[in-house]
């Protein structure tokens, strides 16, 4: 997940945890996102797939700086925690285990598309992670601000004070 935009930039579903799978996914993300060497860090838990030799070599090769959660701290990555909470409380979250691995992959693909392109994220001024990631959030927020201003001009009695704050500088 990109911390700036909250976009899930990559995902995978496998039948087991593996440092090889993690390495492959990281390589794919760096290629797809055009990530330059020494420009990003990867924050993860202390699980073996993320700390294994294969993953560490991959990170070094890609120029990705590792960052790990503090020992025994389960909520050290608020962005990932927020994503997992959104996933768990999604109305389409399955009530039963998936029958096959392919079913799990299809469900996660559907969820990630919704999350990145339709989900209005409160901490980025109710824009989508994809719009924030590609820079379209500024246009959306400017249009929203114009709509608020026009609404206030057309019916000032409905407004007790200023129009809602539309933050264009959300981090």
N, C-alpha and C positions, 0 to 999 in steps of 0.2 A: 504494500500500500504506500502510495506517495503521501507523505505527511502534509505537504502544502495543499494539495487538492483533495485529499481523502479518496482518490481514485484507486481502485484495486487494479494495479497494472499487470498483474499476472496471477494465475491460479492453476492448480492441478489437483486431481483426485487419483489416488493410488490405493492399492489394497494393503500397503504397509509403508511405514516411514523409512526413508533411505537418504543417505547423504548424496547418492548419485542422482536421485530424483530432484532433490533440492538444488543441486549444482546445475542440472539441466534446465530447470525452471529459471534460475537466476540468469543463466547465459541467454536464454530466450528473451527474458524481460529486458536485459541490457541492449540486446540487438533491436527488439521491437520499439523500444523507447528512445533509441539513439543516445544512450548514456555514455558519456565520455569518461575515460579513465580518471580516477582521483576526483570525481565530482560528486559522489554520493556515498552515504554510509547505509548499511543494512543493520537495523536493530531487530534482534530476535531473542527468543528465549534461550535457555541453556541446554536445549535438547540436543541429543547426539547428531541428528541430521544436519543441524546448523553449525555444530562445532567439530564435525568430523574432518579428517584430513582432506578428503576429496573436495568438500565445500570450501575449506580454507584456501586450498590451492586455487580453486576456481575464482574465489574472491580476489586473491592476489593477482591472478592473471588478468582479471577484468578491471583491476584498480578500484575495487569496492572496499571501503573501510568497514571492518566488522565492529558491531556494538552489541553487547549482550546485557540482558536483564540482570539486575542485582540478584544474588542468590536468595531463594525463598521469598521472592516478591512476585506475586502472581499477577499484579495489575500494573506492571512497569511500562506498558505501552498503551496509553489511552486511546490512540487511534485504532489499533487492532481490537481493543476491548469494545469500542463503540461499534465497529463492524460486526463483531461476533454477537453483540446484543441485538443489533438490527436483524441479523440473520435468524437468531433464535426466536425473536418475536414476530417475524414475518408471518402473515396469515397463511401462507402456502407452506410453511415449514412442516415437513412430514411428521405424522404422528407415529408411524411405524418405520422400522429399518428398511432400507432399500433392498429390493429383491436381488438386484445385480449391480455390479460396479458401474455399468453404463447408465443405469437409472440415476445413480448418485451424480455422475458427471453431467447428465442432462439437467438435473435440478440445479446444480451449482452454476452451470452456464446461464440458465434462466435468471437465477438470483443475481449474479454479477452484472448481467446486462441491465436488469432493473435498477440495481444499486448505483451503477455508474451513470446511467442515462436518464432515469426517471425519479429517483429518490432525491427529494429536496432536503439537503443537509443543513441543519440549523446553524452550526458554527461557521458555515461559509455563506451566510445571509440567504439561506433557503434557495441556493442554486444547486445544480447537480455536480457531483465530483468530475464528470467528464467536461462540463462547461467550464469549471474552474481550471481543470488541467490544460485545456486548449486555449484558455484566455477569453472565451466568450462570455464569462460571467460579468465582465465589466460592461458589456453592451446590455446584458439583461438587467443589471442593476441601474444603469442610466435610464433605460426605458421605464423601469419600475418607479424610479424617482420622479420622472416626468409625469407618469400616470397619477401619482399621489399629489403632485403640485396642481395638475389640471383638475383633479377631483376637489381639492380644497378651494380653488378659484371658482369652480362651478357651483359649489354649495358650502360656503364658509361656515354656516351655522352648525354643520355636522362635525366640525373640527374644533376641539377645545384648545388646541395649542399648535405646536409644530407638526408637520407631517412626520410619519415614522422615519427613523434614521435608516438610511440605506447605506450600509458600510461597503465601500469599494476597496477598502484596504485590509480586509479580513485576512488573518494569517492562521 
